[in-house]
Amino acid sequence: MNKIALISANTYQVPYPVYPLGVSYLASYLSLHIPDIDVRLFDFNYGNGQEFARFLRCHQFDFVGISLRNIDDVNIFEKNNFIVDYRKIMLIVRENTSSPVVIGGPGFSIFPELLFEELNPDYAIKGEGEESLRRLIVALSENRDVSDIEGLVYRDKTGVIRVNEHKSYISSPVLHVDAQWADFYWEKSGMLNIQTKRGCPYRCVYCSYPVIDGHKVRTLDARTVVANIEELYRTKGIDYLFFTDSIFNIQNEYDEELARRLIESRLPIQWGAYFSPQNLTCERLKLFQQSGLTHIEFGSDSFSDKQLENYNKTFRFNDILTQSLHCSDLGIFYAHFLILGGYGETEETLDETFERSKMLGRTVIFPFVGMRIYPETELCSIALREGIIRSSRELINPVYYVSKKINVDRLETRAAATGQKWIFPNNDSSDMIKRFRAKKRKGPLWEFLRY
């Protein structure tokens, strides 16, 4: 029997702890596709280093897999880097087991070679991990060559780090949620996460999603997604879910099928997701609302058409305004996530954003200041040309692109003058969230910040 440990290394809990969805998908996939396997889970959101060491010693695992969700907090006001914590985890692993160590996850996939050098695992996987990890475990168990496994990161015989390309993907991952994890995150976060699709077709100037998951969109089997949701409700009473797709409304036919299947299931489920203001109609919003949609988080980025063009967005402010008013009419809670001071920002484009924010009805606006620069993005190329960085290797530590044509110190004052509710990254709303969680409130809760 192969005994596998899967570790969620994430400890970042702002604004609330996030269910380790990737690890759960891995555990479910391995359990279904490798005969005679024992998968055990450990989560650093509610386990410490000493407990982890005991966990490793007690079970004598054949393989240890570690998922890195975040590299830093993506907050220009703090710039917390989590790699030092990952080094400590690797040290505990090496001190308490001699088993092969495999790392992966979205954080790792942005910096595969640099983090492989930094953390020195035996193997790693960039991007989607289920089938790659299955193949790696089987190959190592049978002493076979692993060098042709898609997404694998490894050292060749000369010591050079190789990163294999992903060419194929799975379409029907099944999610069996760990009972202990479900209880913890349902209490602390007021929701659980699930995916309906992977990959992003857009090419926003700053975005790392295509680096992690690729540009090709893969929709997950809608019947399987609804079955997973039904299991969560029937076994744990979980009735609020957040779809973690980079953007939910990418594939209209699929999204409508999913909504109809949720309606047909008669499950009393509510849900939220990240949406784009484009590729959306009032009729489709009504269908989604009937299936349980209560919260939309729009990736609007700016209310200035010039800035939307600079950010390589394929929608404009009229789309943002139209969908905001549709949500307002339907009673769907909606928030806008913006980037202030990113590439190309000027005082004039900021003026436009602040002025137009007044037109969007009763909403909440979450602005990020500047753009976190990631490798393999257009923004990285811009930063290299402008001398902000000399090499993409520098980006392992948080580096931000902030336009030199604006006054950053006045942003919060100008935002407050609009009369809208702006929540900057340095605004701490954790006490409010805790109060509502204590009252058993579920969902994101940002709608209460409007008051």
Secondary structure as UniProt FT lines:
FT   STRAND          2..8
FT   HELIX           21..33
FT   STRAND          37..43
FT   TURN            44..45
FT   HELIX           49..59
FT   STRAND          63..67
FT   TURN            76..78
FT   HELIX           83..96
FT   STRAND          101..104
FT   HELIX           106..110
FT   HELIX           112..119
FT   STRAND          123..125
FT   HELIX           130..141
FT   TURN            142..143
FT   TURN            147..148
FT   TURN            150..151
FT   STRAND          152..155
FT   TURN            157..158
FT   STRAND          161..163
FT   HELIX           179..189
FT   STRAND          192..194
FT   STRAND          197..198
FT   TURN            205..206
FT   HELIX           209..213
FT   STRAND          218..219
FT   HELIX           222..236
FT   STRAND          240..243
FT   TURN            249..250
FT   HELIX           252..265
FT   STRAND          270..275
FT   HELIX           282..290
FT   TURN            291..292
FT   STRAND          293..301
FT   HELIX           305..310
FT   TURN            311..312
FT   HELIX           317..330
FT   STRAND          333..340
FT   TURN            343..344
FT   HELIX           347..357
FT   TURN            358..359
FT   STRAND          364..369
FT   STRAND          371..372
FT   TURN            375..376
FT   HELIX           378..385
FT   TURN            386..387
FT   HELIX           392..396
FT   STRAND          400..401
FT   TURN            404..405
FT   HELIX           408..410
FT   HELIX           411..416
FT   TURN            417..418
FT   STRAND          421..422
FT   TURN            425..426
FT   HELIX           430..438
FT   TURN            439..440
FT   HELIX           446..450
//
